[in-house]
């Protein structure tokens, strides 16, 4: 039976503690990056599947999230990118495939743009280079501050955070920590809002143009839909005609939680087609 376990690996960059879930495995390296206010554990199902398919998999708690430094001073996109580079170097990852959802996908393609040759491929789940809509930061901040914390039970957290989707609720709830008789987020809402400052200032189309490695963009396609609209995706393809794209019917923004098996098949198919197959 395949192992379901992971070990913690810690990288310190500029005094900031970065915690990683190292799932082990052999074959091409994969580094997975979660979204805003998320955590590395959101990738557990995908990480197991990729590890068992013949890849070496690491999932990072990005700065300000999960088991990493809770209150780092720098919330810039540049800092997030530098963290990825440090993890790649410290853990000796060999041109890893960068897989990121939402803010993590944004970090992934900015890393590939700033450091050509660092990664051999990108998988962007519900992430793109367009600017955030006016009011996005304010809306996200208000939502995070409105959580009825502490949650009194795991069931209460799943129900609240899932919005009727149990898999999504479980994914978000698994990132909470137990203290003072309840379950609390492992992030500071104000740092989360600051992490979007650069996105609010404008898009990242120049960086998107600079990405040279093969890229798969996976979008949600459900009643609630995802955050990447048709116009943004069309512009992404217009700049990079070789972009691989796929949508997953019945999903929203959290494709990786709602349809981990489908996402896995899309990732493996894309990588094998590009010659990044299992060992």
Secondary structure by P-SEA (a helix, b strand, c coil): ccccbbbbbbbbcccbbbbbbccccccbbbbbbbccccccccaaaaaaaaaaaccbbbbbccccccccccccccccaaaaaaaaaaaaaaaccccccccccaaaaaaaaaaaaaccccccbbbbccccccccccaaaaaaaaaaaacccccccaaaaaaaaacccaaaaaaaaaaccccccbbbbcccaaaaaaaacccccccaaaaaaacccbbbbbbbbccccccccaaaaaaaaaacccbbbbbbcccccccccccaaaaaaaaaaaaaaaccccc
